Amino acid sequence: MKHWSPSLKAFLGIFILFEVVGWFFVGSTERLDQLLLINGAHNAFADIVFQGLTSIAEVVLPVLLLVYLFRFRREYALPYAYSYALSTGSIQLLKHFVFTSSLRPLAYFASSGVKWHLVEGLSIHSYNSMPSGHTGAAFFMFFWVAVLFQRFYWGIIAGILAVGVAYSRVYLFQHFPVDTLVGAFIGVGASALFYFLNYAKIRTK
């Protein structure tokens, strides 16, 4: 479509690739092997990097971007806020009312006998695994980064960072890969919905 900037095309391309490869991986690999592969490939440097990546999707940065939009790019502020609310609300609804018995890896593999790599000092949760809120927030937020900064390389950077957040959630033993795939779909879906509604509104003026 004409209103898809090079950066948004790049970001969506990475998102689609992430979903296709991710669902193939989930469908062809047992849960235990998924976590052994990702959590097992650990080192001290990766611990620091993935803790940093996972923090990107926490409340502060999305809210700061919202403040920036209200100050400098007001035409995107409300669509961004609406998509933030829809993405976050949908994920919390699914966590607490639909997938209520969805265990996180620590609880799911409690009797496996495997010695998992847990980052020292990091609180590891046991419940409400599906879907991943951090991943949803990352893909929602970086969708809008790709909208704002329209050069191709910004879309690549945004996509890589969003995928990095998703990977970090599994590496840090907080989620299964499938949780991140669903979270990413919700984040992008909510953002795309309000982006296109906003574009349609502008076109009719």
N, C-alpha and C positions, 0 to 999 in steps of 0.2 A: 504493500500500500504506500501511497505517496507520502503520507505523514509519518512513516516509519523512518527515523533517522538512522544513519549508519551505526551509531552506537547502540540503539535499541535493537536493531537487527542482529548485531553481534551478541548482545546480551541474551536475546531470546534463542539464538542459535546454541549458545553454551547451555542454557536452561534445557532445551530439547535434548541435546546430547547427554546431559546429566541424567535426565529422566530415562532415556532409552537404555543407556549403559547401566544405570542403576537398577532398573527393573529386570534387565537380563541377569545381572549379578544376583539379585535377590531371588529370582526364579530358578536359578541354576546352582545355587550354593546354600548349604545348610546354615542355619543361624549361628551355630557354634563356629563353623569354619569362617563365616563372615567376620565375626569378632576376633577370632584368632589371627586372621590376616591383617586387620586394621589396627586393633589394639596391640597386637604382638609386635608390630614394627615401630618400636618406641625408642626414644633416647632423650637425654636431658634437654637438648636444643628443641626438639619437637614438642616437648612438654610446654616450653615457654611460648613457642610460636602458636600452638593450637589453643592455649589459654587466652592468648591475645586475640586470636581470630574469633573465638567464641564470645568474647566480651564486646565485639563490634555490634552484635545484634541485641545487646541489652538496652534498657530503656533510654539511657542518656543520649546516644548518638541519633536514634530515630527522632527523638524530641528536639534535639538541636537542629536537625535538618528541617523539621516542621517550622521552627522559629525562623530559620533562614528563608524559607519559602514565604512566610507571611511578611517578612521584611523586604525581600528582594524579588521574589517571583510569585506574586500573589495569585496569578492565574492558575498555579498548580497547588496552592496551599490546601484548598478544600478537597479536591480530588485525592490528594495525598492523605489528608486526615481521614477521609471516609474509607479509603482502602486500608489504612492502618487499623481502623476500628473493625472493619469487616474481617480482615485477616486474623487479627488477634482474637476477636470475639468468636469466630468460627473454630479456631484452634482450641480455645478454652472450652467451648461447648462440647467439642468432640472428646477432649481429654476427660472432662468431669461428668459427662452425661451419656456418652456413647461407648467409648473404650475405657470404661471404668476399671476393668480388670486387667488392663494392659500393663504388664510388669516391665520395668526397665532391666537392662542387662544384669546389674548387680543382684537383683532379686531372682530374675529368671534363671540365672546360672548358679544360684547359691549352693546347690548340691552337686555341681559338676566336678568339683575337685581341681579345677584349673586355677592356677595362681595368676590372676589378671594383673595387668599394670594399672595401678591407680595413682594419680598424681598426688603427692603429699600435700596436705592442707586443703585439697579440693573436696567440697561436699558432694557426695555421690547420691543421687536420689534413687528411690526404689520403685515408685509408682507413677501412673499417668504418662506412660511412654509415648503413646500415639495421639496426635502427631507431634513433631518437634517444633516447639514454639520459637526457639532461636533460629532455626532454619527458615521458618515462615517469615519471621521478621527480617532476616537477611535478604531473602529474595524479594520481598516486598520493597524494602528500602533501596536496594541496588537497582531495581527496575526503574525507580524514579531518578536515581543518579544517572542512568543511561538516557533518560528523557531529558534531563537538564543539560548534560554535557554531551554534545551530539557528535563529536569526532569518534571514529571507529574504535580507536584504542581505549577510549573510556568505557565502551561497552565490554571490551575484552577484560579490562581491569575489574569492572563491576561484576562480571560473570565469574571470574576466577575467585574473587573475594567471597562471593555468595557460596560457591561450591566449597571453598575452604572452610567456611563456617559450618556447612553441613558435615564435611569430613571430620571436623574437630569434635562435633557432638558424639560421633561414634568412637573416635580415638580416645576421647576422655571418658568413655564408658557410660555416657548419659543416655544414649539412644541406640536403636538398631537402624541399619540403613533404610529400611522401609519407612520408618518414622520421618526421616529427613526427606524422602521422596514425596510423601504426602504433604508435609509442611511446605516444601518448595512450591508444589502445585497450588496450594491455597494462597501463598504469598503472591505469586505471579498472577494467579487468576483474579484475585481481589484488585490488584493494581491495574491489570489490563482492563478490567471492567470499567473502573472509574476514569481511566485514561481515555478510553474510547467514548464514554458518555460525555466527557468534557470536550473532546474533539468534535463530537456531533453537535454539541451545544454551540460551540464557536462557529461551526459551519453554517448553522441556521440563522445566525445573527445578520 
